[in-house]
Amino acid sequence: MVASWEWDDTLFSGTAAYYERGRLPYAPGLADALAEALRPDGKGRLLDVGCGPGTIALSLAHLFGEIVGVDPDHGMIAEAGRRAAGRGVGQKTRWVRARAEALPAGLGTFAVATFAQSFHWMDRDLVAATVRDMLQPDGALVHISDLKTEHRVLGGLPHPAVPYAAVDDLVKRYLGPARRAGRGVLPQGTPGGEAEVFAGAGFSGPRRLVVPGGQALERTFDDVVAWVFSMSFSAPHLFGARQEDFEGDLRRLLREASPAGRFSERGPDTEVFVWRKDSSGR
């Protein structure tokens, strides 16, 4: 991670309850694209590192015989368990509260390990090397994120766009100009360069996939408020006693942007990199 920042257990505190409603979905064809790329036999084990409320793990549950999700936030683990039970896959899923740096934690070996917009929060060299050792000889590491270079055009949709810039300004007005992250700040954001880390850990590849999104989404005020409170840089606890005031100002801002109470959005494309465990013996 960034040298001046240290992880702490408040990073996503209180955000889990807002994830399902607030976060934009991954591209609808993601599971099918991964099934084509990975060719799972339905019996293998999936490790989802930084699993959050189980978003990716549960979307892939039908492709594997067992799912293990790991996340340090107790709220995320509880939410993942609740959602797994609701989908009828509780018996094939296991949710472990632990930091990725605590792996392998006696969890055994896996056919596939996934990181869905979580890897940047970790000691990346350590975690990549550890996960490589947890994969079976033909195993795959899959890095998943929204396509960051994409510009989504909203032309033809019935409602205004979410006023993200104004929302960001409001967050900064309450929390200060530096991006908050747990008890610290990340003025320059989180690191990139995942390819160098994975290659250095002994993975080969990658195979890149872009799964198209673009589906029209309708978002309510409650959806946007949930999105704000699902983010690490605007987690509810960061506002302290001012959370209610902030939410009131946020809702007023949203009402001014869309008096009808609806926003239009397009789902993002999903970018996937599939890395293979290097068979050279590294």
RALIN-V866538 format. One line per field, one symbol per residue. ss: DSSP state (2 for helix, 1 for strand, 0 for the rest). phi: phi as a letter, one per 40 degrees, with the letter a starting at -180 (. if undefined). psi: psi as a letter, one per 30 degrees, with the letter a starting at -180 (. if undefined). A space follows every 50 residues. Layout:
BEGIN
ss->???
phi->???
psi->???
END
This chain:
BEGIN
ss->00000000000000022222220000000222222222000000111110 00002222202220011111100222222222222200022211111002 22000000011111110022200222222222221111111111110000 00000000011002222222222220000110011000000002222222 00111111111000011111222222222202220222222222222222 22222220000111110001111111100000
phi->.cdcbbcaccdbdgcdcccdccccccdcccccccccccfccgbcbbbbcg cfcgdcdccbdccbcabbbbaccccccccccccccccgbdcbbbbbcacc ccccfgcgbbcabbbbfbcccbcccccccccdccccdbcbbbbbaccccc bccbdgccbccccdccccccdcccbgccccagcbbbdbgccbgcdccccc chcbhbccbbccbgccbbbcdcccdccccccccbcdcccfccdccccccc ccdccccadcgbbbabcccbbbbbbbccccgc
psi->lkegkkklggegkffeffeeeekkllkfgeeeeeeeefhlgfflkkjjkh fbggeeeefgefflfkkkkkkfkeeeeeeeeeeeefgggefgkkkkjlle fflfggfallekkkjjhfeffljeeeeeeeeeffkleglkkkkklkjfgk jkkgkflflllkieeeeeeeeeeeflfkkkjbfaliegallbheeeeeef fgklalkkkjjkbfkkkkkleeeeeeeeffkefhkefffbfgeeeeeeee eeeeeefiffgklklkkllkkkkjkkkkgfg.
END
